[in-house]
Amino acid sequence: MAVGQNQKNRKNDPMLTKTGKTRLGPLNPAQLTKLMESSTKPKEKSKILRALNKIQVVPA
């Protein structure tokens, strides 16, 4: 569940998981690079970088 809410009054957000973390899959490369620049945690940066590499490899 999202932080500070209970399941009964939680609104569904397609960009968030059940625990409140952001989903990286539907973002385009421009959005991911912007998110990479604003991110401060190394763990988040590695997830974003992995998602960027996945997007760039698939279409080729």
C-alpha positions as CSV (number, residue, x, y, z in Angstrom):
1,M,0.0,0.0,0.0
2,A,1.0,3.6,-0.5
3,V,2.6,5.3,2.5
4,G,0.1,6.8,5.0
5,Q,-3.0,5.3,3.4
6,N,-5.1,2.2,3.9
7,Q,-6.4,0.0,1.2
8,K,-9.9,1.2,1.5
9,N,-9.3,4.8,0.5
10,R,-6.3,4.3,-1.7
11,K,-6.8,5.6,-5.3
12,N,-5.4,3.5,-8.1
13,D,-2.5,5.1,-9.8
14,P,-1.1,3.2,-12.9
15,M,2.3,4.8,-12.4
16,L,2.7,3.4,-8.9
17,T,3.0,-0.1,-7.5
18,K,1.0,-1.4,-4.6
19,T,3.8,-0.3,-2.2
20,G,4.0,3.2,-3.6
21,K,7.1,2.8,-5.8
22,T,7.2,4.3,-9.3
23,R,6.8,2.1,-12.4
24,L,9.6,2.7,-15.0
25,G,8.2,0.5,-17.8
26,P,5.8,2.9,-19.5
27,L,8.2,5.9,-19.5
28,N,10.0,7.0,-22.6
29,P,13.8,7.6,-22.8
30,A,13.4,11.4,-22.4
31,Q,11.4,10.9,-19.2
32,L,13.8,8.3,-17.9
33,T,16.8,10.6,-18.4
34,K,15.0,13.5,-16.6
35,L,14.3,11.1,-13.7
36,M,17.9,9.9,-13.7
37,E,19.1,13.5,-13.3
38,S,16.7,14.3,-10.5
39,S,17.4,11.0,-8.6
40,T,19.8,11.0,-5.7
41,K,19.8,7.4,-4.5
42,P,22.3,5.0,-6.2
43,K,19.7,2.1,-6.1
44,E,17.1,4.2,-7.9
45,K,19.7,5.4,-10.5
46,S,20.7,1.8,-11.2
47,K,17.1,0.8,-11.8
48,I,16.5,3.8,-14.1
49,L,19.7,3.0,-16.0
50,R,18.7,-0.6,-16.4
51,A,15.3,0.5,-17.8
52,L,17.0,2.9,-20.2
53,N,19.2,0.1,-21.5
54,K,16.2,-2.2,-21.9
55,I,14.3,0.4,-24.0
56,Q,17.2,1.1,-26.3
57,V,18.1,-2.6,-26.9
58,V,14.5,-3.8,-27.7
59,P,13.7,-1.7,-30.8
60,A,17.0,-2.5,-32.5
